[in-house]
Amino acid sequence: MNSEMETLTPLNRFPAPWGKEIDLKAVAYESGLAMLRITIREGKRFTQLDLDTATALTLSQHLKDWAEQAKTPPRPSTFD
């Protein structure tokens, strides 16, 4: 268990499909480490994920790529 003090700063909270809620917080540690805490709640259950900046950037790019592809109707495949 980490005994280092952390400071939480709320960033955003928004609903997600099927009754879930997503909560984003910045986590600052005494050492200077910065993390993004993602909490997904569904009723009394929750999942918490802390991401460093590199992982958050990678995840954000994958989410953006998927969302852009998913909103566009699939194009027919063409084979030469």
N, CA, C and O atoms as a GROMACS GRO file, in nm:
protein
  320
    1MET      N    1   0.084  -0.119   0.000
    1MET     CA    2   0.000   0.000   0.000
    1MET      C    3   0.088   0.125   0.000
    1MET      O    4   0.190   0.129   0.069
    2ASN      N    5   0.050   0.224  -0.075
    2ASN     CA    6   0.127   0.347  -0.087
    2ASN      C    7   0.089   0.441   0.027
    2ASN      O    8  -0.028   0.477   0.042
    3SER      N    9   0.189   0.483   0.107
    3SER     CA   10   0.162   0.574   0.219
    3SER      C   11   0.182   0.720   0.180
    3SER      O   12   0.163   0.809   0.263
    4GLU      N   13   0.222   0.745   0.055
    4GLU     CA   14   0.245   0.882   0.009
    4GLU      C   15   0.111   0.956  -0.002
    4GLU      O   16   0.012   0.900  -0.049
    5MET      N   17   0.110   1.082   0.040
    5MET     CA   18  -0.012   1.162   0.032
    5MET      C   19  -0.045   1.192  -0.114
    5MET      O   20   0.043   1.218  -0.196
    6GLU      N   21  -0.174   1.189  -0.144
    6GLU     CA   22  -0.219   1.222  -0.278
    6GLU      C   23  -0.323   1.334  -0.269
    6GLU      O   24  -0.399   1.342  -0.173
    7THR      N   25  -0.324   1.419  -0.371
    7THR     CA   26  -0.423   1.525  -0.382
    7THR      C   27  -0.508   1.496  -0.504
    7THR      O   28  -0.456   1.481  -0.615
    8LEU      N   29  -0.640   1.488  -0.485
    8LEU     CA   30  -0.733   1.458  -0.593
    8LEU      C   31  -0.800   1.586  -0.640
    8LEU      O   32  -0.847   1.666  -0.560
    9THR      N   33  -0.804   1.605  -0.772
    9THR     CA   34  -0.872   1.719  -0.832
    9THR      C   35  -0.976   1.666  -0.930
    9THR      O   36  -0.940   1.607  -1.031
   10PRO      N   37  -1.106   1.687  -0.901
   10PRO     CA   38  -1.209   1.640  -0.995
   10PRO      C   39  -1.193   1.708  -1.131
   10PRO      O   40  -1.172   1.829  -1.139
   11LEU      N   41  -1.204   1.629  -1.237
   11LEU     CA   42  -1.194   1.682  -1.373
   11LEU      C   43  -1.328   1.677  -1.445
   11LEU      O   44  -1.371   1.776  -1.505
   12ASN      N   45  -1.395   1.563  -1.438
   12ASN     CA   46  -1.522   1.548  -1.508
   12ASN      C   47  -1.593   1.424  -1.456
   12ASN      O   48  -1.531   1.330  -1.409
   13ARG      N   49  -1.725   1.427  -1.466
   13ARG     CA   50  -1.808   1.311  -1.432
   13ARG      C   51  -1.922   1.311  -1.532
   13ARG      O   52  -1.984   1.414  -1.556
   14PHE      N   53  -1.948   1.194  -1.592
   14PHE     CA   54  -2.053   1.188  -1.693
   14PHE      C   55  -2.113   1.048  -1.699
   14PHE      O   56  -2.048   0.950  -1.664
   15PRO      N   57  -2.240   1.041  -1.744
   15PRO     CA   58  -2.306   0.911  -1.754
   15PRO      C   59  -2.254   0.832  -1.874
   15PRO      O   60  -2.210   0.890  -1.973
   16ALA      N   61  -2.259   0.701  -1.862
   16ALA     CA   62  -2.222   0.610  -1.971
   16ALA      C   63  -2.339   0.513  -1.991
   16ALA      O   64  -2.427   0.504  -1.906
   17PRO      N   65  -2.340   0.442  -2.103
   17PRO     CA   66  -2.450   0.349  -2.130
   17PRO      C   67  -2.467   0.244  -2.019
   17PRO      O   68  -2.374   0.213  -1.945
   18TRP      N   69  -2.588   0.193  -2.010
   18TRP     CA   70  -2.628   0.086  -1.919
   18TRP      C   71  -2.613   0.124  -1.773
   18TRP      O   72  -2.572   0.042  -1.690
   19GLY      N   73  -2.645   0.250  -1.741
   19GLY     CA   74  -2.650   0.293  -1.602
   19GLY      C   75  -2.515   0.313  -1.535
   19GLY      O   76  -2.507   0.319  -1.413
   20LYS      N   77  -2.411   0.322  -1.612
   20LYS     CA   78  -2.278   0.343  -1.554
   20LYS      C   79  -2.248   0.493  -1.546
   20LYS      O   80  -2.311   0.575  -1.613
   21GLU      N   81  -2.150   0.526  -1.463
   21GLU     CA   82  -2.103   0.664  -1.451
   21GLU      C   83  -1.950   0.663  -1.455
   21GLU      O   84  -1.887   0.580  -1.390
   22ILE      N   85  -1.892   0.754  -1.531
   22ILE     CA   86  -1.747   0.765  -1.541
   22ILE      C   87  -1.703   0.892  -1.470
   22ILE      O   88  -1.758   1.000  -1.493
   23ASP      N   89  -1.605   0.878  -1.383
   23ASP     CA   90  -1.553   0.988  -1.303
   23ASP      C   91  -1.403   1.000  -1.330
   23ASP      O   92  -1.330   0.903  -1.318
   24LEU      N   93  -1.358   1.120  -1.367
   24LEU     CA   94  -1.217   1.144  -1.396
   24LEU      C   95  -1.160   1.240  -1.292
   24LEU      O   96  -1.218   1.344  -1.263
   25LYS      N   97  -1.044   1.203  -1.236
   25LYS     CA   98  -0.977   1.288  -1.138
   25LYS      C   99  -0.828   1.292  -1.168
   25LYS      O  100  -0.769   1.191  -1.207
   26ALA      N  101  -0.768   1.409  -1.148
   26ALA     CA  102  -0.622   1.420  -1.151
   26ALA      C  103  -0.572   1.383  -1.012
   26ALA      O  104  -0.626   1.426  -0.911
   27VAL      N  105  -0.467   1.302  -1.009
   27VAL     CA  106  -0.406   1.261  -0.882
   27VAL      C  107  -0.264   1.315  -0.880
   27VAL      O  108  -0.183   1.283  -0.968
   28ALA      N  109  -0.233   1.397  -0.781
   28ALA     CA  110  -0.098   1.451  -0.764
   28ALA      C  111  -0.040   1.395  -0.635
   28ALA      O  112  -0.101   1.405  -0.529
   29TYR      N  113   0.078   1.336  -0.646
   29TYR     CA  114   0.147   1.280  -0.530
   29TYR      C  115   0.254   1.376  -0.482
   29TYR      O  116   0.301   1.461  -0.558
   30GLU      N  117   0.292   1.364  -0.354
   30GLU     CA  118   0.395   1.449  -0.296
   30GLU      C  119   0.524   1.445  -0.376
   30GLU      O  120   0.596   1.545  -0.384
   31SER      N  121   0.555   1.332  -0.437
   31SER     CA  122   0.679   1.315  -0.512
   31SER      C  123   0.678   1.390  -0.645
   31SER      O  124   0.782   1.404  -0.709
   32GLY      N  125   0.560   1.441  -0.686
   32GLY     CA  126   0.548   1.509  -0.814
   32GLY      C  127   0.486   1.422  -0.922
   32GLY      O  128   0.457   1.471  -1.031
   33LEU      N  129   0.465   1.294  -0.892
   33LEU     CA  130   0.401   1.204  -0.987
   33LEU      C  131   0.258   1.249  -1.014
   33LEU      O  132   0.184   1.279  -0.920
   34ALA      N  133   0.220   1.253  -1.141
   34ALA     CA  134   0.084   1.290  -1.180
   34ALA      C  135   0.018   1.171  -1.248
   34ALA      O  136   0.077   1.109  -1.336
   35MET      N  137  -0.103   1.139  -1.207
   35MET     CA  138  -0.178   1.027  -1.264
   35MET      C  139  -0.320   1.074  -1.296
   35MET      O  140  -0.368   1.174  -1.241
   36LEU      N  141  -0.385   1.001  -1.384
   36LEU     CA  142  -0.527   1.022  -1.412
   36LEU      C  143  -0.601   0.904  -1.352
   36LEU      O  144  -0.572   0.789  -1.386
   37ARG      N  145  -0.697   0.930  -1.264
   37ARG     CA  146  -0.777   0.823  -1.204
   37ARG      C  147  -0.912   0.818  -1.275
   37ARG      O  148  -0.987   0.915  -1.276
   38ILE      N  149  -0.941   0.704  -1.333
   38ILE     CA  150  -1.069   0.678  -1.398
   38ILE      C  151  -1.146   0.582  -1.308
   38ILE      O  152  -1.097   0.474  -1.276
   39THR      N  153  -1.266   0.622  -1.268
   39THR     CA  154  -1.352   0.536  -1.189
   39THR      C  155  -1.480   0.514  -1.267
   39THR      O  156  -1.546   0.610  -1.308
   40ILE      N  157  -1.515   0.387  -1.288
   40ILE     CA  158  -1.639   0.352  -1.356
   40ILE      C  159  -1.730   0.289  -1.251
   40ILE      O  160  -1.696   0.186  -1.192
   41ARG      N  161  -1.845   0.352  -1.228
   41ARG     CA  162  -1.940   0.304  -1.127
   41ARG      C  163  -2.063   0.244  -1.193
   41ARG      O  164  -2.112   0.293  -1.294
   42GLU      N  165  -2.111   0.137  -1.132
   42GLU     CA  166  -2.237   0.075  -1.172
   42GLU      C  167  -2.305   0.029  -1.044
   42GLU      O  168  -2.272  -0.077  -0.989
   43GLY      N  169  -2.399   0.109  -0.997
   43GLY     CA  170  -2.462   0.078  -0.870
   43GLY      C  171  -2.359   0.087  -0.758
   43GLY      O  172  -2.290   0.188  -0.744
   44LYS      N  173  -2.347  -0.021  -0.678
   44LYS     CA  174  -2.250  -0.024  -0.568
   44LYS      C  175  -2.112  -0.071  -0.614
   44LYS      O  176  -2.015  -0.060  -0.540
   45ARG      N  177  -2.105  -0.124  -0.735
   45ARG     CA  178  -1.977  -0.174  -0.786
   45ARG      C  179  -1.899  -0.063  -0.855
   45ARG      O  180  -1.958   0.029  -0.912
   46PHE      N  181  -1.766  -0.072  -0.849
   46PHE     CA  182  -1.685   0.025  -0.922
   46PHE      C  183  -1.552  -0.037  -0.962
   46PHE      O  184  -1.504  -0.132  -0.900
   47THR      N  185  -1.496   0.018  -1.068
   47THR     CA  186  -1.363  -0.019  -1.114
   47THR      C  187  -1.281   0.109  -1.118
   47THR      O  188  -1.325   0.211  -1.171
   48GLN      N  189  -1.162   0.103  -1.062
   48GLN     CA  190  -1.075   0.220  -1.057
   48GLN      C  191  -0.945   0.189  -1.129
   48GLN      O  192  -0.885   0.083  -1.109
   49LEU      N  193  -0.902   0.282  -1.213
   49LEU     CA  194  -0.781   0.264  -1.293
   49LEU      C  195  -0.700   0.393  -1.286
   49LEU      O  196  -0.750   0.500  -1.319
   50ASP      N  197  -0.573   0.383  -1.245
   50ASP     CA  198  -0.483   0.498  -1.243
   50ASP      C  199  -0.388   0.486  -1.362
   50ASP      O  200  -0.325   0.383  -1.382
   51LEU      N  201  -0.379   0.594  -1.441
   51LEU     CA  202  -0.295   0.594  -1.561
   51LEU      C  203  -0.188   0.702  -1.552
   51LEU      O  204  -0.215   0.813  -1.506
   52ASP      N  205  -0.068   0.668  -1.596
   52ASP     CA  206   0.035   0.771  -1.610
   52ASP      C  207   0.010   0.847  -1.740
   52ASP      O  208  -0.078   0.810  -1.817
   53THR      N  209   0.086   0.952  -1.764
   53THR     CA  210   0.059   1.037  -1.880
   53THR      C  211   0.078   0.962  -2.011
   53THR      O  212  -0.002   0.980  -2.104
   54ALA      N  213   0.181   0.880  -2.022
   54ALA     CA  214   0.205   0.807  -2.148
   54ALA      C  215   0.090   0.710  -2.177
   54ALA      O  216   0.045   0.700  -2.291
   55THR      N  217   0.044   0.638  -2.076
   55THR     CA  218  -0.066   0.544  -2.095
   55THR      C  219  -0.195   0.616  -2.126
   55THR      O  220  -0.273   0.571  -2.210
   56ALA      N  221  -0.220   0.730  -2.060
   56ALA     CA  222  -0.341   0.808  -2.088
   56ALA      C  223  -0.341   0.858  -2.233
   56ALA      O  224  -0.445   0.855  -2.299
   57LEU      N  225  -0.225   0.903  -2.282
   57LEU     CA  226  -0.216   0.947  -2.422
   57LEU      C  227  -0.241   0.832  -2.519
   57LEU      O  228  -0.311   0.849  -2.618
   58THR      N  229  -0.183   0.716  -2.491
   58THR     CA  230  -0.204   0.599  -2.577
   58THR      C  231  -0.350   0.559  -2.578
   58THR      O  232  -0.408   0.536  -2.684
   59LEU      N  233  -0.411   0.550  -2.460
   59LEU     CA  234  -0.552   0.514  -2.451
   59LEU      C  235  -0.640   0.616  -2.523
   59LEU      O  236  -0.732   0.578  -2.594
   60SER      N  237  -0.612   0.744  -2.505
   60SER     CA  238  -0.694   0.847  -2.568
   60SER      C  239  -0.689   0.837  -2.720
   60SER      O  240  -0.790   0.859  -2.787
   61GLN      N  241  -0.573   0.805  -2.775
   61GLN     CA  242  -0.562   0.792  -2.920
   61GLN      C  243  -0.641   0.671  -2.970
   61GLN      O  244  -0.708   0.680  -3.073
   62HIS      N  245  -0.634   0.559  -2.898
   62HIS     CA  246  -0.712   0.441  -2.937
   62HIS      C  247  -0.862   0.466  -2.927
   62HIS      O  248  -0.938   0.423  -3.013
   63LEU      N  249  -0.906   0.536  -2.823
   63LEU     CA  250  -1.047   0.570  -2.808
   63LEU      C  251  -1.093   0.662  -2.921
   63LEU      O  252  -1.200   0.642  -2.978
   64LYS      N  253  -1.012   0.762  -2.953
   64LYS     CA  254  -1.044   0.855  -3.061
   64LYS      C  255  -1.052   0.782  -3.195
   64LYS      O  256  -1.146   0.803  -3.272
   65ASP      N  257  -0.954   0.696  -3.223
   65ASP     CA  258  -0.953   0.620  -3.349
   65ASP      C  259  -1.079   0.534  -3.361
   65ASP      O  260  -1.143   0.531  -3.466
   66TRP      N  261  -1.113   0.464  -3.253
   66TRP     CA  262  -1.230   0.378  -3.257
   66TRP      C  263  -1.358   0.460  -3.277
   66TRP      O  264  -1.442   0.424  -3.359
   67ALA      N  265  -1.372   0.570  -3.202
   67ALA     CA  266  -1.494   0.652  -3.210
   67ALA      C  267  -1.511   0.710  -3.350
   67ALA      O  268  -1.622   0.715  -3.402
   68GLU      N  269  -1.402   0.754  -3.411
   68GLU     CA  270  -1.412   0.809  -3.547
   68GLU      C  271  -1.450   0.701  -3.647
   68GLU      O  272  -1.528   0.728  -3.738
   69GLN      N  273  -1.398   0.582  -3.631
   69GLN     CA  274  -1.431   0.471  -3.721
   69GLN      C  275  -1.574   0.424  -3.698
   69GLN      O  276  -1.646   0.395  -3.794
   70ALA      N  277  -1.617   0.417  -3.574
   70ALA     CA  278  -1.748   0.362  -3.541
   70ALA      C  279  -1.862   0.453  -3.585
   70ALA      O  280  -1.971   0.404  -3.615
   71LYS      N  281  -1.840   0.583  -3.591
   71LYS     CA  282  -1.947   0.674  -3.630
   71LYS      C  283  -1.965   0.681  -3.780
   71LYS      O  284  -2.065   0.734  -3.829
   72THR      N  285  -1.871   0.627  -3.853
   72THR     CA  286  -1.876   0.628  -3.999
   72THR      C  287  -1.928   0.493  -4.047
   72THR      O  288  -1.879   0.390  -4.003
   73PRO      N  289  -2.027   0.493  -4.139
   73PRO     CA  290  -2.074   0.364  -4.190
   73PRO      C  291  -1.958   0.287  -4.253
   73PRO      O  292  -1.873   0.346  -4.320
   74PRO      N  293  -1.954   0.155  -4.231
   74PRO     CA  294  -1.844   0.078  -4.289
   74PRO      C  295  -1.845   0.085  -4.441
   74PRO      O  296  -1.951   0.082  -4.504
   75ARG      N  297  -1.727   0.094  -4.498
   75ARG     CA  298  -1.714   0.097  -4.643
   75ARG      C  299  -1.701  -0.046  -4.695
   75ARG      O  300  -1.641  -0.130  -4.629
   76PRO      N  301  -1.757  -0.072  -4.813
   76PRO     CA  302  -1.741  -0.206  -4.868
   76PRO      C  303  -1.593  -0.235  -4.895
   76PRO      O  304  -1.518  -0.148  -4.937
   77SER      N  305  -1.554  -0.358  -4.869
   77SER     CA  306  -1.417  -0.398  -4.897
   77SER      C  307  -1.399  -0.416  -5.046
   77SER      O  308  -1.487  -0.466  -5.116
   78THR      N  309  -1.285  -0.376  -5.093
   78THR     CA  310  -1.253  -0.399  -5.235
   78THR      C  311  -1.127  -0.482  -5.242
   78THR      O  312  -1.028  -0.452  -5.176
   79PHE      N  313  -1.132  -0.582  -5.322
   79PHE     CA  314  -1.017  -0.670  -5.341
   79PHE      C  315  -0.970  -0.660  -5.484
   79PHE      O  316  -1.051  -0.664  -5.576
   80ASP      N  317  -0.841  -0.646  -5.504
   80ASP     CA  318  -0.786  -0.638  -5.639
   80ASP      C  319  -0.766  -0.776  -5.696
   80ASP      O  320  -0.720  -0.790  -5.810
   0.00000   0.00000   0.00000
